[in-house]
């Protein structure tokens, strides 16, 4: 299996993700053509930079002829703009521009505006003519407009779905923070251009990597505080925290915002899991640079691409299951069989028992249940209801599974299903379905083992005929 592993020891942002893609071999024209196809009047500037001795690729989005700015620089310029005197129209800069910006830290942060945008045409600001092009106002875009913009773009359906999913993750985070419906979240003005370019190019570029999985390291969030539209917040910003639920994070102590909301949304959506560096045969690597030079640490994200070292991992599917366990020493044995049946009927993937010696030298039974994460709560409630246990241990584990399918074979007494397991297209196991064989044996008064043997023989004959 071909994988891409992102190491976020200096966090991650949209531009860092794009830089790593280009540095790892994604042709720049793929991203440049994507930006042109969006028709937003933006373009990319791709350059080589050095961050603490590490050579990396820097990707900048230019909108209205100017580069996006780091968050602190943007707010310094915004505060200076607010200090400008009123224009001839008598309009003054508002106290709150309604923008919030990401690491790069660009104005790509979604923001809620429950009022009617049409009552404020163009959101005009005094002093706009005195501001540089990057600050010229553009219409706010909500999720419906962004979905349509991406849907109309001439990119693959897979990339469209990924890009929309990233924007929806950002919107959902902001909607929860501000307690407003997600459809009232707007991705504002120049920030929307930067955000759309970053996110759509991330989706297209990730597809161009041609990997089976994207895996990510734990995320270094940084520290300190960051200026946002509504004031000064501790790092990580509220939207970043919301987006990174269930992701492993830490802080190395660097006093800067290292993971931006855009970066968090991109990696959380595109990565299949977070893990330590996996076993792999390295094919190539790339470094994407952030805008700043950080003291004592290279402000880059690294992507490493290669094949997983394990042949088993390359030829089997993988998923996450929940394991529920309970020790039972005072349950009527007649009840235990009933409990196993109920668990399997309720959606357990497997349920089984093992004898154990418990405290005070009492013999007991270890009940183990495997299930999908979405069934864990219901099955735990069933265990509490139907057994005498006072506690259940729960953990998530990764399992590898062979591809499985069913085929029917005809025996002299009736049809039997055969469960077939295969790895990389080669059959590794097969077995007649017990319930079919049991029913036929009872109906025809034939030994069960004879029915099972005949079903297996018929499958081999059929298999060899192919």
N, C-alpha and C positions, 0 to 999 in steps of 0.2 A: 504494500500500500504506500502510495506517495503522499507525503505530508509536508506541511509548512509549519514551522515552530517559531512563534513570535516571542522574543525575550524583552520584556518591558521593565528593565531595571532602571530606566529613566522615565517611566510612564509611557503614555501613548496619546497621540492626537491625530487628527485627520491627515495633516500634511506629513507627519512622520510615517504613518502607514503607507501613504502613496510613495514617499521617498524610498522606503524599504522595498516596495514592489518593483520600482524601476531599477534600483540597485541590484536586485536579485534576478533581473533579466526580462521583466515585462517591458516590451518596446514602448518608448515614450509616445510614439504615434498613436498607440491604442488609447492612451489617456487624452492626448491632444484631439484626436478625432471625436472622442466622446464629448469633450467640452464644446467643441464646435457644433456638434449635433444638437446640443441642448438649446442653442440659440439665445444665450443669456448675455452675450456681449463680453464674455470673460475669456481669458486664455491662460495658459500655464507658462511659468518660467522655471526651467529645470537647470540646476547648477550643482557643482561639486563644492562642498564646504568641509572644513575640519572642525570637529568638536572634541576638545581635550585630546588631541593627537589622533583621533579616529576620522579617516576620510569617509564621507557619507554623501548621499544624494539629498538635495533640498528641493522640494517642490513648493512653489508659491503660486497662488491664484491671484491674477490681476483682474480687478473689476474697476471699470471707469478709469483705466490707465494707471492705477496705483495698487501696490501690494497690500495685502491684509497685514494688520499690525498685531503685535503682542497685546494682550489685554491691558496691561498697565500703560503702554504707550497710547493705546486707543483712548483710555479714560483721561489721560493727561491732555490729549488733544481735544477731547470732547469738553473737558472743563474749561480749556482755553477758549473754545468756540462759544461756550455759554457766556463768557465774560465780554463777548463782542457787543458793541452798542446796537440798538435796534436798526433795522434797515428802513428805507423810505416807506415801506408798506406798514411800518409800525409794529411788525411782529418781532417778538423776542424769543430767544431759545427757551423752551420749556424747562422746568426744573428736572424733569425725568424724561430722557429720550426714549425710554421704553425698549432699550436694547440690553441684551446680556451677551457676553462673548466668551468664546472658548479659547483654550490654549492655542495658540499660535499667536495669539489667542484671539481668534477672530470673532466677528460679530455673527456667529452662526448659532447663537443660543435661541431656542424657541421662547416665546414670551406670550402671555395671555393678554388678549384685548377683547373683553366681552362686549364692549360698546360697538356701535355700528361704524365700521371703518369709513363708510361712504360719507359720514357727516364730517370727516376730516380729510378732504381730498388732498392726496399727495403727502399728507403729514408734513406740510411745509414748515421750515424753520428759518428764523432770521439768521442772516450771516451765511446761508448756504452758498451764496456766490463767492464768499471769501474762504470757504472750506475747500480742501483738495477733493479730487474726483472720487476718492474712495468713500467720502462722507456724503456724497450726493444721495438723496433719498429715493428709494424705489418702493413700489407697492408691497405691502405685507402679503405673505402667502400663507394660507392655512393648509391643513392636510389634504382637503379635496383638490385644491389647485396643484399641490405638489404631486399628488397621485396622478393627476391628469398629465402634468408636465413630463413625469417619468414614463407614464404609460405610452405617451406619444413619441418618445425618443426612439430612434432606430438602433436599439441595443437588444440583446437576447432576453427572452422571457425570464430566464433564471436570474440575470442581473437586475432586471426590473423588480422582480419579487424581493430580492435581497435589499435593494436600495429602499423600496417602500417599507420593508420591515424595519430597517434602521431608523427611518424617519418616524415611523409609528412608535418605536421604542422611545425616542426622544419626546414625542408628543405626549405619550402616556406618562412619562416621568414628570414632565412639567404640569400636566393636568392634575396629577395627584398632589404635587407640591402646592399649587395655587387653588386647589379645590374648585376647578371649573371643568366643564365638559371638554373632551379632547378636541372636538371640532372647533372650539373657540381658541385653541392655541394657534398662534401665528409665528411663522419663522420670518423674522423681520428683515426687510429692506436689503442693504448690501450684504448683510449677514446671510440672508437667504441664498444669494448667489454663491458665496463661499461654501455654505453648508451643502447646497445641492451639488456643486462641483466635487467637493471632497467625498460626499457619500456615494454619488453615482459612479465616480471614478474608482472608489474603493470596491464597489460591487463588480464593476467591469474588470478591474485589475486583478481581483481575487480569482475571478473565473479564468482569466488569462494565465494564471500560474499553473493551471491544469493539475491541481492536487486533489486527492480524495478527501483530505481533512485539513483543517486549520486548527492548531492547538496553541494555547497561550500559556505563558508563565504566570505566576502571581504578579499582581500589579503594584508597582511602587507609586503611591499617591502623592508623595511630597509632604509639605507642611506649610505652616504660616497662615497667611490670610490672602484673600484675593478680592479685588474690587469688582463689583457687579452693578447692574443697573439700580438695584434696590439697596445698595450699601456695601459694607465690608463683611465678608463671610469667611469662616475658617475653611481651610483646605481639608478635604475635598468639597467642592461646591455642592449645593443641595441636589441638583440634577444628577451629578456624578454618583453620589451616594445611592440615589434611587435606582439608577441604571445598573449598579454593580451588586445588587442583592445576590447572594449565593456565590459570588466570585471571591477567590482568595486575594486579599490585599494586605499591604503593609506600608510603613513609612521608613525610609532610610535616614530621615532627619533633615533632608534638603528643604530649605525654606522657600519653596516655590510650588506652584500648581503644576503637577506633572501629568496627571490624567485629566483630560478635558471631557466634557459631556459628549462631544462628537466622537472622540477616541473611544470612550467607554461604550457608546452605542454601536460603533463599528465592530469592535472586537467581541463584544458580548453577543452580537447577532451572528457574525461570521464564524466565530470559533465554535467547534463542537464540544470542547472541554478545556479546562484549565488543569495543568499538570506540570511536574518537573520535566527536565529535558528528557525526551524519550529515546529509547534505543533506536538508532537509525544509521544508515550509511549515507554520509553527507555528500550531496551533489554540488551544492553551491550555497552562498549566503549573501546577504545584502544589508546595508545600513541606511536607515532613513533619519534625517536630521530634523530636530526642532529648531525654533527661531533663536534660542538663547544659548549662550555659553554658560554652563553651570559650574560653580567652583568644585573642583575635585572629582567630577564625574562627567563622562561624555553624554551629552544630551542627544542620544540616538536610541532608536529601537532596532533590534537585529532580527532578521528572519533567516532561518536555516531550512533548506529544502533537501529532501532526500527520501530514500526508501526505508521503511521500518525494517529493523534487523531480523525480527522474528518471522519465520515463514508461516507459523500458525496465525499470527496477527494479520498477515497479508492475505490469508485465505479463508478467514472466518469473519462472521459478523460480530459486532460488539454492542451491548446495551447495558443499561443500569437497572439492577433489581434491588428491592428492599428485602432484607432478611429479618424476620420476626422470630424471636426465640423466647420460650418460657419453660421453666423447670416445674414439673408437676409431681407431687408425692402423695397427694390425698384425693386423686380423682378416680372414680369408679371406672375400672377397665372397660366395662360395657359402654360407658359414655364416650370413651376415647375414639372408637371407630366412628361413631356418629359425628364427632367433632371434625375428624379428618374429612369425612364426606361433605359436611357443611362448608368447610374451608375451600375445597375444590370447586364446589358448586358456586361459591361466591366470587370466584375469579382467581384463586391462588394458582400460581404456575406449578407448584409442587408443595406437598405437606407430608411430613414423615416424622417418625419417632425413633429415639435411641435410648437404651437403658443407661442410667447414670446412678452413681452412688452419691447421695446428697449428705448434707450435714447431719450430725447425730447418727451417721451410718444407716440412714434410711434409704432404701432403694427407691428410685424415682424414674421419671420419663422426661427426656428432653424433647419438647415439641419444636420443630423447625418449620417455618413457612416461608416460601419464596413467592414474591409477587411483584407486579409492576408498581412503581411509586404511587400512581393515582389510586390504587386499591388498598394501600397500606392502612389507612385510617379505618376503613370499614372492616378489614380483616382483624385488626387489633381489637376493635370493639366486639367482634364476634368471639374472639378468644376470651376476653374478659367476661362476656355474657355466658358462654357455654362451659368454661372450665373454672377451676378453683384458684387460678394463679392470681397473685397480687401485683405482679409486675411483668412487663414485656421488654426485652432488649430489642433495639432496632438499629440497623446499620444499612448503609448503601454499599453495594459491591458491583464491580464490573464483571460481566460474564461474557464468554465467547461462545457462539453457537454456530453449528453447522447449518447450511441451507437444508430445508426440509420440504418434502412434497408428498402427496398421496397418489397411489395408483391402485386400480382395482384389478383383481385376478379372479378367474372363474375356477371353482373347484367342483367335484362331482355333487356336492351338497348345497352349493350356492356361492354367492359372490363374497369375497373378502377384501377388505382394504389393506394395502401394504404401506407402512410409513417408511420413507426412503430419506436417508441423510447423505449429503454429498459435500465434498470439499474441492473447490476449484474445478467443478464440473465432473468429478469422479465420485462414484458411489462408494461410500465408506461403510455404511450400515443399512440394514433393512430388517423389518420385523412385521409379521402379520398383526393386525389389530386384535388385541385380546378379546374385546367385547364381541366382535363379529364371530370369532372362532368359538367362543363360549356359547353364543346363541345357536350356532349351527350344530355343535356337538350335542346340545340338549335336545334340539328339535329332531335330529336324525339318530340319536342314540349311538353316536360315534365317539370314540375316545378323543378327548381334546387334543392330545399330543399329535394324533394322526391328522386332524384337521389343520393344525399349525404347520406340520411338516409338508402336507400337500400344498398349502397356500404358498409356502416358501419355494417349493419346487416349481410351481407354476410361474412364480415371479422370475426365477432364474431362466426358465425356458423362454419366457417372454422377453427378458432382457437380452439374452443371447441372440434372439431372432432379430433384434434391432442392430 
